[in-house]
Amino acid sequence: MSLPDVAALAALHAQCFSTPRPWSAAEFTDLLGMTGVYLCGDAQGFVMGRALAGEAELLTLAVAPALRRQGRARALVLAFEEAARLRGAETAFLEVAVGNDPARALYAALGWQPQGRRKSYYRHPDGRPEDAVVMTRALAPASPSDIRPSG
């Protein structure tokens, strides 16, 4: 996506999340302006990541509810990993709500490993806290043929 429609991204995020809370269009704009942040996908499904200093973070992943169970989230995580490799990341991490079993299963199936827990990292709309599981994955280095010249 060269010029992402941040309102559409925020609308999809709102369909997908209550815990953690959905991000606003302004938050997407701010994040996309930060060094190392990138987006793969479109307004029907996207992943946002950040790659800096050899490490990547999967910031968020959203797939339209009507399009789930079709392999889109898997493809988006793989796109995140490839984009991170091309940006020099050797490892990646993410936080996922401890109660988000479908996401945890997806990440585990793709080789992500639990590494710890962040206590009360998320808040439900009713104020209840929820822990986050920190997951990591080693990324194979990009081969020289994978690196495309910019411009």
C-alpha positions as CSV (number, residue, x, y, z in Angstrom):
1,M,0.0,0.0,0.0
2,S,1.7,3.2,-1.1
3,L,-0.8,5.7,0.3
4,P,-2.8,3.8,2.9
5,D,-6.3,4.9,3.6
6,V,-5.9,5.3,7.4
7,A,-9.6,5.7,7.9
8,A,-10.2,2.3,6.3
9,L,-7.4,0.7,8.4
10,A,-8.9,2.2,11.6
11,A,-12.4,0.9,10.6
12,L,-11.1,-2.6,10.0
13,H,-9.1,-2.5,13.3
14,A,-12.3,-1.5,15.1
15,Q,-14.1,-4.5,13.6
16,C,-11.3,-6.8,14.9
17,F,-10.4,-5.5,18.3
18,S,-11.9,-4.5,21.6
19,T,-8.9,-5.8,23.6
20,P,-6.6,-4.2,23.0
21,R,-8.6,-1.2,22.0
22,P,-8.8,-0.4,18.3
23,W,-6.5,2.3,17.0
24,S,-7.8,5.6,15.5
25,A,-7.0,6.9,12.0
26,A,-4.8,9.5,13.7
27,E,-2.8,6.8,15.5
28,F,-2.3,4.9,12.2
29,T,-1.1,8.1,10.6
30,D,1.4,8.7,13.5
31,L,2.6,5.2,13.5
32,L,3.1,5.1,9.7
33,G,5.2,8.2,10.0
34,M,7.7,6.6,12.4
35,T,11.1,5.3,11.4
36,G,11.1,1.7,10.5
37,V,7.3,1.2,10.4
38,Y,5.8,-0.6,7.4
39,L,2.4,-2.0,6.3
40,C,1.6,-5.1,4.3
41,G,-1.9,-5.7,3.0
42,D,-5.0,-3.6,2.4
43,A,-8.2,-2.5,4.1
44,Q,-9.5,-6.1,4.0
45,G,-6.5,-7.4,5.9
46,F,-3.2,-6.0,7.0
47,V,-0.2,-6.4,9.2
48,M,1.8,-3.5,10.6
49,G,5.4,-3.9,11.7
50,R,8.5,-2.0,12.7
51,A,12.0,-3.0,12.0
52,L,15.0,-1.3,13.6
53,A,18.5,-2.3,14.7
54,G,18.2,-5.9,13.6
55,E,14.9,-6.5,15.4
56,A,11.3,-6.4,14.2
57,E,8.0,-6.0,16.1
58,L,4.7,-7.2,14.7
59,L,2.6,-4.2,15.9
60,T,-0.9,-5.4,14.8
61,L,-2.6,-7.8,12.5
62,A,-6.2,-7.5,11.3
63,V,-8.4,-9.5,8.9
64,A,-12.0,-8.6,8.0
65,P,-14.2,-11.0,10.0
66,A,-16.0,-12.2,6.8
67,L,-12.6,-13.2,5.2
68,R,-11.2,-15.1,8.1
69,R,-10.3,-18.9,7.9
70,Q,-9.0,-18.5,4.4
71,G,-5.2,-18.2,5.1
72,R,-5.1,-14.4,4.9
73,A,-3.6,-14.0,8.4
74,R,-1.0,-16.6,7.7
75,A,0.0,-14.9,4.5
76,L,0.2,-11.5,6.2
77,V,2.4,-12.8,9.0
78,L,4.7,-14.3,6.3
79,A,4.7,-11.0,4.5
80,F,5.6,-9.2,7.7
81,E,8.5,-11.6,8.3
82,E,9.8,-11.2,4.7
83,A,9.6,-7.4,4.9
84,A,11.4,-7.5,8.2
85,R,14.2,-9.7,6.8
86,L,14.6,-7.3,3.9
87,R,15.0,-4.4,6.4
88,G,17.8,-6.3,8.2
89,A,15.8,-7.9,11.1
90,E,17.3,-11.1,12.5
91,T,14.6,-11.6,15.2
92,A,11.0,-10.6,15.6
93,F,8.7,-10.3,18.5
94,L,5.0,-9.6,19.3
95,E,2.6,-9.4,22.2
96,V,-0.7,-11.2,22.0
97,A,-3.5,-11.3,24.5
98,V,-3.3,-14.5,26.6
99,G,-6.9,-15.2,25.8
100,N,-6.6,-14.8,22.0
101,D,-6.3,-18.6,21.3
102,P,-6.7,-18.3,17.5
103,A,-3.9,-15.8,17.1
104,R,-1.6,-17.7,19.5
105,A,-2.2,-20.9,17.5
106,L,-1.5,-19.2,14.2
107,Y,1.8,-17.7,15.5
108,A,2.8,-21.1,17.0
109,A,2.1,-22.9,13.7
110,L,4.4,-20.4,12.0
111,G,7.3,-21.1,14.4
112,W,6.8,-18.3,17.0
113,Q,7.7,-19.3,20.5
114,P,6.4,-17.9,23.8
115,Q,9.1,-16.1,25.7
116,G,7.4,-14.4,28.6
117,R,4.3,-12.6,29.8
118,R,3.5,-9.0,30.3
119,K,1.2,-8.8,33.4
120,S,-2.0,-6.7,32.9
121,Y,-0.7,-5.4,29.5
122,Y,-4.2,-5.0,28.0
123,R,-7.5,-3.6,29.4
124,H,-10.9,-4.9,28.4
125,P,-13.6,-2.3,27.8
126,D,-15.0,-3.1,31.3
127,G,-11.6,-2.3,32.8
128,R,-10.5,-5.9,33.5
129,P,-6.8,-6.5,32.8
130,E,-5.4,-9.2,30.6
131,D,-1.9,-10.4,30.3
132,A,0.0,-10.5,27.0
133,V,2.2,-13.4,25.9
134,V,5.4,-12.2,24.4
135,M,6.4,-14.4,21.4
136,T,9.6,-14.4,19.4
137,R,10.9,-15.9,16.2
138,A,14.3,-16.0,14.6
139,L,14.3,-14.7,11.0
140,A,16.6,-16.2,8.4
141,P,18.7,-13.5,6.9
142,A,17.7,-12.2,3.5
143,S,19.9,-13.5,0.8
144,P,21.6,-10.9,-1.5
145,S,19.2,-11.9,-4.4
146,D,16.3,-10.9,-2.1
147,I,17.4,-7.4,-1.6
148,R,15.9,-5.1,-4.2
149,P,17.5,-1.8,-5.0
150,S,15.4,1.2,-3.9
151,G,14.3,3.9,-6.2
